[in-house]
């Protein structure tokens, strides 16, 4: 039986690279710099329990979507954030320091139209 976790909440961003920006470029360059800057923000350190950036894998022979018979996604990255409350996430992500980092990502990696956020509750089925 799945159970709703009440000790943590999440925010998830789905991001599509700009034309001409490869996933390899993102992993080797922008993602590493982004993570270093994010973890240096005091409100991120104070409020956020997990900040994780995932970049789509290009090196496998087929995608998981292909293997499942699904449409390929245009999204190339995902940010997963966990905290004790949605308020803590919002406080950290709306800080001037974080907004400045996002401004840089929008200039170099993606666009406003291809950068989506949603907040949610966590339903855990398997947690090893």
Backbone as CSV, one residue per row, in Angstrom:
resi,resn,N_x,N_y,N_z,CA_x,CA_y,CA_z,C_x,C_y,C_z
1,UNK,0.840,-1.185,0.000,0.000,0.000,0.000,0.884,1.247,0.000
2,UNK,0.583,2.175,-0.862,1.315,3.429,-0.939,0.887,4.335,0.211
3,UNK,1.823,5.169,0.645,1.487,6.080,1.727,1.946,7.491,1.387
4,UNK,1.116,8.454,1.743,1.447,9.852,1.525,2.444,10.290,2.581
5,UNK,3.592,10.774,2.132,4.596,11.262,3.079,4.185,12.650,3.549
6,UNK,4.245,12.858,4.835,3.908,14.171,5.382,5.138,14.895,5.919
7,UNK,6.318,14.227,5.862,7.531,14.849,6.382,8.258,15.681,5.330
8,UNK,7.901,15.509,4.047,8.560,16.244,2.976,7.575,16.573,1.865
9,UNK,7.900,17.640,1.142,7.164,18.009,-0.063,8.197,18.214,-1.171
10,UNK,7.719,18.304,-2.399,8.631,18.455,-3.531,8.178,19.562,-4.466
11,UNK,9.165,20.074,-5.171,8.923,20.913,-6.343,9.769,20.304,-7.448
12,UNK,9.205,20.270,-8.651,9.879,19.664,-9.785,9.859,20.648,-10.945
13,UNK,11.009,20.796,-11.595,11.094,21.595,-12.815,11.386,20.667,-13.977
14,UNK,10.710,20.891,-15.093,10.989,20.183,-16.332,11.488,21.217,-17.324
15,UNK,12.619,20.912,-17.965,13.311,21.895,-18.783,13.673,21.287,-20.134
16,UNK,13.489,22.071,-21.181,13.892,21.679,-22.526,15.057,22.573,-22.939
17,UNK,16.132,21.970,-23.435,17.280,22.745,-23.909,16.897,23.633,-25.085
18,UNK,17.595,24.767,-25.189,17.488,25.590,-26.390,18.056,24.810,-27.560
19,UNK,17.634,25.165,-28.758,18.204,24.558,-29.962,19.711,24.797,-29.968
20,UNK,20.453,23.761,-30.276,21.902,23.881,-30.349,22.625,23.581,-29.047
21,UNK,21.883,23.431,-27.956,22.495,23.089,-26.667,22.305,21.582,-26.452
22,UNK,23.398,20.839,-26.447,23.309,19.387,-26.280,23.266,19.014,-24.809
23,UNK,22.755,17.830,-24.539,22.737,17.332,-23.164,24.153,17.180,-22.641
24,UNK,25.071,16.761,-23.497,26.476,16.613,-23.102,27.058,17.959,-22.680
25,UNK,26.771,19.004,-23.451,27.224,20.355,-23.089,26.646,20.764,-21.742
26,UNK,25.377,20.439,-21.535,24.704,20.798,-20.291,25.354,20.104,-19.106
27,UNK,25.603,18.800,-19.232,26.185,18.038,-18.129,27.589,18.529,-17.801
28,UNK,28.412,18.688,-18.809,29.816,19.018,-18.582,30.049,20.478,-18.226
29,UNK,29.142,21.339,-18.602,29.378,22.746,-18.365,28.381,23.388,-17.439
30,UNK,27.227,23.670,-17.981,26.237,24.467,-17.267,25.740,23.812,-15.994
31,UNK,25.482,22.515,-16.014,24.909,21.846,-14.843,25.850,21.896,-13.645
32,UNK,27.113,21.623,-13.874,28.077,21.635,-12.764,28.191,23.035,-12.162
33,UNK,28.267,24.042,-13.015,28.355,25.429,-12.521,27.071,25.816,-11.789
34,UNK,25.937,25.417,-12.350,24.656,25.717,-11.715,24.598,25.128,-10.319
35,UNK,24.964,23.876,-10.175,24.880,23.210,-8.866,25.819,23.858,-7.844
36,UNK,26.998,24.245,-8.253,27.926,24.909,-7.332,27.336,26.232,-6.835
37,UNK,26.755,26.984,-7.743,26.164,28.269,-7.358,24.938,28.075,-6.473
38,UNK,24.105,27.087,-6.802,22.893,26.840,-6.021,23.244,26.440,-4.597
39,UNK,24.177,25.510,-4.444,24.469,25.032,-3.086,25.157,26.082,-2.223
40,UNK,25.645,27.160,-2.824,26.273,28.239,-2.059,25.262,29.264,-1.531
41,UNK,24.023,29.189,-1.963,22.999,30.142,-1.526,22.560,29.783,-0.105
42,UNK,22.669,30.733,0.832,22.309,30.444,2.225,20.887,29.912,2.420
43,UNK,19.895,30.461,1.716,18.519,29.973,1.881,18.340,28.563,1.326
44,UNK,19.097,28.199,0.321,19.051,26.816,-0.186,19.598,25.891,0.898
45,UNK,20.730,26.260,1.476,21.330,25.443,2.539,20.399,25.323,3.745
46,UNK,19.730,26.402,4.085,18.852,26.429,5.263,17.533,25.673,5.027
47,UNK,16.909,25.874,3.871,15.539,25.400,3.650,15.408,24.083,2.900
48,UNK,16.381,23.741,2.085,16.209,22.633,1.144,16.922,21.382,1.643
49,UNK,16.206,20.256,1.645,16.776,18.978,2.064,17.444,18.258,0.892
50,UNK,16.893,18.441,-0.315,17.472,17.812,-1.504,17.276,18.745,-2.691
51,UNK,18.348,18.940,-3.459,18.295,19.684,-4.714,19.038,18.838,-5.716
52,UNK,18.315,18.295,-6.665,18.893,17.315,-7.580,18.607,17.735,-9.017
53,UNK,19.631,17.696,-9.847,19.495,18.006,-11.267,19.746,16.736,-12.056
54,UNK,18.812,16.377,-12.921,18.932,15.188,-13.756,18.920,15.627,-15.208
55,UNK,19.866,15.105,-15.984,19.955,15.431,-17.410,19.713,14.160,-18.209
56,UNK,18.875,14.262,-19.237,18.509,13.125,-20.082,19.752,12.453,-20.672
57,UNK,19.749,11.133,-20.651,20.869,10.336,-21.155,20.732,10.170,-22.666
58,UNK,21.796,10.484,-23.392,21.795,10.323,-24.849,22.556,9.081,-25.299
59,UNK,23.298,8.452,-24.421,24.226,7.408,-24.843,23.634,5.998,-24.927
60,UNK,22.392,5.802,-24.482,21.777,4.483,-24.567,21.292,4.230,-26.002
61,UNK,21.226,2.961,-26.422,20.820,2.666,-27.807,19.382,3.080,-28.121
62,UNK,18.486,2.989,-27.143,17.108,3.466,-27.298,16.719,4.159,-25.999
63,UNK,15.699,4.996,-26.095,15.228,5.679,-24.893,14.225,4.799,-24.156
64,UNK,13.996,5.109,-22.914,12.990,4.391,-22.133,11.604,4.590,-22.747
65,UNK,11.321,5.815,-23.204,10.029,6.072,-23.859,9.862,5.150,-25.065
66,UNK,10.883,5.029,-25.874,10.836,4.139,-27.045,10.553,2.704,-26.607
67,UNK,11.269,2.244,-25.598,11.109,0.861,-25.127,9.723,0.602,-24.544
68,UNK,9.065,1.644,-24.034,7.720,1.508,-23.479,6.624,1.799,-24.509
69,UNK,7.030,2.144,-25.721,6.065,2.454,-26.766,5.405,3.808,-26.595
70,UNK,6.116,4.735,-25.959,5.565,6.064,-25.694,6.216,7.118,-26.589
71,UNK,5.586,8.267,-26.667,6.116,9.402,-27.405,7.381,9.912,-26.699
72,UNK,8.371,10.282,-27.465,9.592,10.864,-26.900,9.277,12.234,-26.301
73,UNK,9.905,12.548,-25.200,9.709,13.854,-24.579,10.703,14.865,-25.141
74,UNK,10.279,16.111,-25.177,11.174,17.197,-25.572,12.006,17.694,-24.395
75,UNK,11.595,17.321,-23.173,12.311,17.792,-21.996,13.657,17.090,-21.883
76,UNK,14.661,17.826,-21.472,16.020,17.287,-21.406,16.599,17.310,-20.000
77,UNK,15.966,18.052,-19.100,16.461,18.135,-17.722,15.297,18.152,-16.748
78,UNK,15.614,17.768,-15.517,14.641,17.831,-14.441,15.365,18.290,-13.175
79,UNK,14.752,19.183,-12.441,15.238,19.568,-11.122,14.221,19.056,-10.121
80,UNK,14.709,18.350,-9.105,13.853,17.835,-8.037,14.319,18.468,-6.737
81,UNK,13.386,19.087,-6.032,13.708,19.748,-4.765,12.804,19.185,-3.683
82,UNK,13.394,18.884,-2.530,12.614,18.437,-1.382,12.891,19.355,-0.203
83,UNK,11.844,19.580,0.588,11.952,20.392,1.801,10.869,19.952,2.779
84,UNK,10.887,20.542,3.960,9.876,20.248,4.976,8.520,20.845,4.632
85,UNK,8.520,21.924,3.820,7.261,22.591,3.491,7.382,23.301,2.146
86,UNK,6.231,23.538,1.535,6.209,24.298,0.283,6.673,25.735,0.531
87,UNK,6.385,26.251,1.716,6.807,27.616,2.046,8.323,27.744,2.024
88,UNK,9.025,26.729,2.537,10.487,26.765,2.532,11.042,26.703,1.115
89,UNK,10.409,25.906,0.272,10.841,25.838,-1.129,10.638,27.193,-1.796
90,UNK,9.463,27.760,-1.626,9.169,29.045,-2.257,10.088,30.151,-1.752
91,UNK,10.372,30.161,-0.459,11.275,31.175,0.087,12.650,31.072,-0.568
92,UNK,13.164,29.853,-0.704,14.487,29.655,-1.294,14.501,29.976,-2.784
93,UNK,13.492,29.504,-3.516,13.493,29.662,-4.972,13.079,31.053,-5.445
94,UNK,12.466,31.832,-4.577,12.124,33.201,-4.954,13.130,34.212,-4.405
95,UNK,14.197,33.725,-3.794,15.238,34.631,-3.296,15.950,35.290,-4.478
96,UNK,16.446,36.503,-4.297,17.158,37.186,-5.384,18.344,36.371,-5.920
97,UNK,19.048,35.680,-5.036,20.209,34.892,-5.473,19.795,33.761,-6.412
98,UNK,18.725,33.052,-6.072,18.278,31.951,-6.923,17.716,32.489,-8.234
99,UNK,16.949,33.575,-8.163,16.397,34.159,-9.378,17.503,34.582,-10.342
100,UNK,18.612,35.054,-9.821,19.739,35.448,-10.678,20.326,34.232,-11.388
101,UNK,20.406,33.110,-10.690,20.916,31.879,-11.303,19.956,31.414,-12.400
102,UNK,18.671,31.488,-12.142,17.679,31.072,-13.134,17.743,31.986,-14.355
103,UNK,17.959,33.257,-14.129,18.106,34.189,-15.248,19.244,33.734,-16.159
104,UNK,20.353,33.306,-15.569,21.479,32.817,-16.360,21.128,31.553,-17.125
105,UNK,20.380,30.648,-16.488,19.962,29.415,-17.167,19.066,29.733,-18.350
106,UNK,18.181,30.704,-18.172,17.282,31.081,-19.258,18.048,31.709,-20.420
107,UNK,19.149,32.379,-20.122,19.949,32.994,-21.180,20.769,31.964,-21.952
108,UNK,21.238,30.919,-21.265,22.198,30.003,-21.875,21.657,28.612,-22.198
109,UNK,20.689,28.118,-21.449,20.279,26.717,-21.584,18.877,26.560,-22.161
110,UNK,17.936,27.379,-21.694,16.533,27.157,-22.039,15.833,28.487,-22.270
111,UNK,14.509,28.458,-22.368,13.699,29.666,-22.536,12.558,29.640,-21.527
112,UNK,11.897,30.763,-21.372,10.755,30.840,-20.454,9.686,29.833,-20.846
113,UNK,9.435,29.660,-22.137,8.400,28.736,-22.603,8.751,27.276,-22.362
114,UNK,10.032,26.975,-22.193,10.480,25.588,-22.053,10.988,25.256,-20.648
115,UNK,10.551,26.036,-19.660,10.992,25.867,-18.277,9.750,25.847,-17.401
116,UNK,9.386,24.678,-16.871,8.126,24.488,-16.160,8.381,24.010,-14.731
117,UNK,7.614,24.556,-13.780,7.703,24.151,-12.367,6.343,23.683,-11.878
118,UNK,6.344,22.695,-11.005,5.139,22.394,-10.249,5.541,21.907,-8.860
119,UNK,4.673,22.175,-7.891,4.874,21.716,-6.524,3.948,20.551,-6.270
120,UNK,4.364,19.628,-5.404,3.516,18.482,-5.164,3.769,17.793,-3.843
121,UNK,2.867,16.912,-3.528,2.989,16.049,-2.364,3.670,14.761,-2.804
122,UNK,4.180,13.995,-1.867,4.921,12.776,-2.181,4.111,11.562,-1.763
123,UNK,3.873,10.679,-2.709,3.241,9.402,-2.446,4.307,8.342,-2.666
124,UNK,4.694,7.640,-1.610,5.781,6.678,-1.684,5.240,5.266,-1.836
125,UNK,5.718,4.570,-2.857,5.336,3.178,-3.069,6.471,2.260,-2.623
126,UNK,7.678,2.547,-3.061,8.868,1.803,-2.657,9.898,2.810,-2.166
127,UNK,10.478,2.567,-1.032,11.502,3.446,-0.469,12.519,2.584,0.241
128,UNK,13.596,2.228,-0.449,14.608,1.341,0.125,15.718,2.113,0.775
